[in-house]
Every structure is written in C-alpha cells, then in structure tokens.
Amino acid sequence: MHTKHTHGFAAIAAVIIIAIAIVAGVAYYGTQRPSDEAMESSEHMDLDESMMQENGMMEEDESSLIMDEDDTMLMKDESTADHADDGMMMEGSDSMMKETSFSGSVIAGTSAPLIDFNTTDYEQALASDKLVVLYFYANWCPVCTEEVANALYPAFNELTRDDVVGFRINYNDNQTDDQEKALAREFGVAYQHTKVFVQNKERVLKSPESWDKDRYFSEIEKAL
C-alpha cells in the first residue's frame, strides 16, 4: 500500500515539474521573440537606410555629373561665343583697316575722294593699296582751271570704286607750300596740269598733257 502511494505521488510530481517546465519555456519564448523581431526590424531599417544613402549618393553623383556636363557645355558655348566675338572683332578691324579715312578737305568724289593736298592724308594713301592720282595745279593757269572743272572733278564725282584717291597739289603759285614743292621735285614735274599716278609707292604714270573726263577713266582703269 505504501509503495502504491509513493509511485502515485512521484507521478504527480513529475507531471507538475513538466508543466512548470512547459510554462517556463513558453514564458521564455515570449520574452525572447519580440527581441528577435526587433532585431530583424532594426536590421531591415539599417538595410533601408543604407539603400537610401546609396540611392542618395547615386542621385547626387548623377546630379553632379549633369551639372558638370552643363558647366562644360556652358563653358564651350561661352568659349565659342568669345571666339565668335573675337572673330567678328578681327573682321571688323580688317574692314576698318581697309577703309581709309582722310582728314583733309574733299574737293570732289565720295567713294574715290579728290582731296586738297596735305602731307598726313598723302602718306596714309601711299601706305594703302589704293591708286594715288596727283594733279599739279596752278591757280593762274587757265588750262588747269578748265581741266579740273570739266574733267578732273566730274571724273572723281562719277567714280564708284573705292581703290582710288586723288590729290590736287598746288604748283608754282602763291599757295604752294614747301611739301608741295618737294613733291614736284620728287616726280620731276616741270609744268602745271601734270598728272602723276602712284601705286605701292612707285610712280606708274606721268603725263603733262591736258585730259578730258574719258581719258581719266581710261587711264585709271589701265593702272588698276
């Protein structure tokens, strides 16, 4: 009888111990699982943040690359514009160099001016590639007066080319200055109404004859 009671008590104790172990295990599992889930959530958050940072860096790199490309294109455009501006300025300078302006009194002509002689304009004309026409004039000479009025002045007024410039030079009259005397000596002028053509600083024609307007046109065309 005693043995049966002992075995029954032992069985009950074993059941109780097992029940306690099960409850303890459930309780332990319950306390540990949230921590595991929290760890997994934290890992997911870290992964998301890392991906966001990588995406942000990629977007930033792409933005920086686009900005660099834009800056490069802008610099190229500005450089091209600068070169274009420089090219236009150089073309404008060449054009200005070709267009010779004179300060002396213009007696006749527009595109091809006939100028009252002065040293500055004469030297400027010689330095250009223009044909320089010299007319040695005396205010007391009736042939000179008639020729300039009916041939020389009308010819220059009708010239439309800009590669000719003329000078009326006083010769052996009361208005002749030292520069004009020196120029007459240089070209060996012995008579009034003498014509001298100069091109590239070289004399290409000398004629003491009286010319009409058509002769001026023909001689200028031949010289050019």
C-alpha positions as CSV (number, residue, x, y, z in Angstrom):
1,M,0.0,0.0,0.0
2,H,2.7,2.4,0.9
3,T,4.5,1.6,-2.4
4,K,1.5,2.5,-4.4
5,H,1.1,5.8,-2.7
6,T,4.7,6.6,-3.3
7,H,4.5,5.8,-7.0
8,G,1.4,7.9,-7.3
9,F,3.0,10.9,-5.6
10,A,6.0,10.6,-7.9
11,A,3.9,10.6,-11.0
12,I,2.0,13.7,-9.8
13,A,5.3,15.4,-9.1
14,A,6.7,14.6,-12.5
15,V,3.6,16.0,-14.2
16,I,3.9,19.2,-12.1
17,I,7.5,19.5,-13.0
18,I,6.8,19.0,-16.7
19,A,4.0,21.6,-16.6
20,I,6.3,24.1,-14.8
21,A,9.0,23.5,-17.5
22,I,6.5,24.0,-20.3
23,V,5.2,27.2,-18.7
24,A,8.7,28.5,-18.2
25,G,9.6,27.6,-21.8
26,V,6.6,29.5,-23.1
27,A,7.4,32.4,-21.0
28,Y,11.0,32.5,-22.1
29,Y,10.0,32.2,-25.7
30,G,7.5,35.0,-25.3
31,T,10.2,37.3,-23.8
32,Q,12.8,36.4,-26.4
33,R,10.7,36.6,-29.6
34,P,10.0,40.4,-29.6
35,S,13.7,40.9,-29.1
36,D,14.4,38.8,-32.2
37,E,11.7,40.6,-34.2
38,A,13.1,43.9,-33.0
39,M,16.5,42.9,-34.2
40,E,15.1,41.8,-37.5
41,S,13.2,45.1,-37.8
42,S,16.4,47.0,-36.9
43,E,18.3,45.1,-39.5
44,H,15.6,45.9,-42.1
45,M,15.8,49.6,-41.1
46,D,19.6,49.6,-41.3
47,L,19.3,48.0,-44.7
48,D,16.7,50.5,-45.9
49,E,18.8,53.4,-44.6
50,S,21.9,52.0,-46.4
51,M,19.9,51.7,-49.6
52,M,18.5,55.2,-49.2
53,Q,22.0,56.5,-48.6
54,E,23.3,54.7,-51.7
55,N,20.4,55.9,-53.8
56,G,21.0,59.5,-52.4
57,M,24.7,59.2,-53.3
58,M,23.9,57.9,-56.8
59,E,21.4,60.7,-57.3
60,E,23.9,63.2,-56.0
61,D,26.6,61.8,-58.3
62,E,24.2,61.9,-61.3
63,S,23.2,65.5,-60.4
64,S,26.9,66.4,-60.0
65,L,27.6,64.7,-63.4
66,I,24.7,66.6,-65.1
67,M,25.9,69.9,-63.5
68,D,29.5,69.1,-64.7
69,E,28.2,68.4,-68.2
70,D,26.1,71.5,-68.2
71,D,29.0,73.6,-66.9
72,T,31.2,72.1,-69.6
73,M,28.7,72.8,-72.3
74,L,28.2,76.3,-70.9
75,M,32.0,76.9,-70.9
76,K,32.2,75.6,-74.5
77,D,29.3,77.8,-75.5
78,E,30.9,80.8,-73.9
79,S,34.2,79.9,-75.4
80,T,32.6,79.6,-78.8
81,A,30.8,82.9,-78.3
82,D,34.1,84.5,-77.2
83,H,35.9,83.1,-80.3
84,A,33.0,84.2,-82.5
85,D,33.1,87.7,-80.9
86,D,36.9,87.7,-81.3
87,G,36.5,86.7,-84.9
88,M,33.9,89.4,-85.6
89,M,36.1,91.9,-83.9
90,M,39.1,90.9,-86.1
91,E,36.9,91.0,-89.2
92,G,35.7,94.4,-88.2
93,S,39.3,95.5,-87.6
94,D,40.4,94.3,-91.0
95,S,37.4,96.1,-92.5
96,M,38.4,99.3,-90.7
97,M,42.0,99.0,-91.9
98,K,40.8,98.6,-95.5
99,E,38.5,101.6,-95.2
100,T,40.9,104.6,-95.3
101,S,39.5,107.8,-93.8
102,F,41.1,111.2,-94.6
103,S,41.1,114.4,-92.6
104,G,41.7,116.9,-95.5
105,S,39.2,118.9,-97.5
106,V,37.5,116.8,-100.1
107,I,37.1,118.8,-103.4
108,A,35.2,116.1,-105.4
109,G,34.2,112.5,-105.2
110,T,32.7,110.2,-102.5
111,S,33.9,106.6,-102.7
112,A,37.0,107.9,-104.5
113,P,37.8,111.3,-103.0
114,L,39.8,114.0,-104.5
115,I,41.5,115.8,-101.6
116,D,43.2,119.2,-101.3
117,F,46.8,118.1,-100.7
118,N,48.1,117.6,-97.1
119,T,51.0,115.5,-96.0
120,T,49.1,113.4,-93.5
121,D,46.5,112.2,-95.9
122,Y,49.0,111.7,-98.7
123,E,51.3,109.5,-96.6
124,Q,48.2,107.5,-95.4
125,A,47.2,107.0,-99.1
126,L,50.7,105.8,-100.0
127,A,50.6,103.3,-97.2
128,S,47.4,101.8,-98.5
129,D,46.9,99.7,-101.7
130,K,45.0,102.4,-103.4
131,L,45.9,104.1,-106.7
132,V,47.0,107.6,-105.9
133,V,46.3,110.2,-108.6
134,L,48.2,113.5,-108.3
135,Y,47.2,116.6,-110.2
136,F,49.6,119.6,-110.1
137,Y,47.5,122.7,-110.2
138,A,48.3,126.4,-110.6
139,N,45.6,128.9,-109.8
140,W,46.9,131.3,-112.5
141,C,46.7,128.6,-115.2
142,P,43.6,128.7,-117.5
143,V,44.2,125.2,-118.8
144,C,44.3,123.9,-115.2
145,T,41.1,125.8,-114.3
146,E,39.2,124.3,-117.3
147,E,40.6,120.8,-116.9
148,V,39.7,120.5,-113.2
149,A,36.2,121.9,-113.8
150,N,35.3,119.8,-116.8
151,A,37.3,116.7,-116.5
152,L,39.1,116.0,-113.2
153,Y,36.2,116.9,-110.8
154,P,33.5,115.2,-112.8
155,A,35.6,112.1,-113.2
156,F,36.1,111.7,-109.5
157,N,32.4,112.5,-108.8
158,E,31.4,109.6,-111.1
159,L,33.9,107.1,-109.8
160,T,32.1,104.4,-107.8
161,R,35.2,102.4,-106.8
162,D,37.0,102.8,-103.5
163,D,40.5,101.8,-104.6
164,V,41.4,105.3,-105.9
165,V,42.3,108.5,-104.1
166,G,43.3,111.8,-105.7
167,F,45.2,114.9,-104.6
168,R,45.2,118.4,-106.1
169,I,48.6,119.8,-105.5
170,N,49.4,123.5,-105.7
171,Y,52.3,124.0,-108.1
172,N,54.3,127.2,-108.6
173,D,51.6,129.6,-107.5
174,N,51.0,131.8,-104.4
175,Q,49.5,128.8,-102.4
176,T,52.3,126.3,-103.0
177,D,54.0,125.2,-99.7
178,D,57.4,123.5,-99.1
179,Q,55.9,120.0,-99.1
180,E,54.2,120.6,-102.5
181,K,57.5,121.9,-103.9
182,A,59.4,118.9,-102.6
183,L,56.8,116.6,-104.2
184,A,57.1,118.3,-107.6
185,R,60.9,117.9,-107.4
186,E,60.5,114.2,-106.4
187,F,58.5,113.4,-109.5
188,G,60.3,115.8,-111.8
189,V,57.3,118.0,-112.6
190,A,58.2,120.8,-114.9
191,Y,54.7,122.0,-115.9
192,Q,51.4,122.7,-114.3
193,H,48.4,120.4,-115.1
194,T,50.8,117.4,-114.9
195,K,49.3,114.2,-113.8
196,V,51.2,111.5,-111.8
197,F,49.9,108.1,-110.8
198,V,51.5,106.3,-107.8
199,Q,50.8,102.8,-106.7
200,N,52.6,100.8,-104.0
201,K,54.8,103.9,-103.6
202,E,56.0,103.6,-107.2
203,R,55.3,106.0,-110.0
204,V,53.3,104.2,-112.7
205,L,52.3,107.2,-114.9
206,K,53.3,110.8,-115.6
207,S,51.6,113.0,-118.2
208,P,51.8,116.8,-118.7
209,E,49.0,116.7,-121.3
210,S,45.6,118.1,-120.8
211,W,43.0,115.3,-120.3
212,D,39.2,115.1,-120.8
213,K,37.0,113.1,-118.5
214,D,37.1,109.9,-120.6
215,R,40.9,110.0,-120.6
216,Y,40.8,110.0,-116.8
217,F,38.5,107.0,-116.7
218,S,40.6,105.0,-119.2
219,E,44.0,105.8,-117.6
220,I,42.6,104.8,-114.1
221,E,41.2,101.6,-115.5
222,K,44.5,100.7,-117.1
223,A,46.5,101.4,-114.0
224,L,44.3,99.2,-111.9
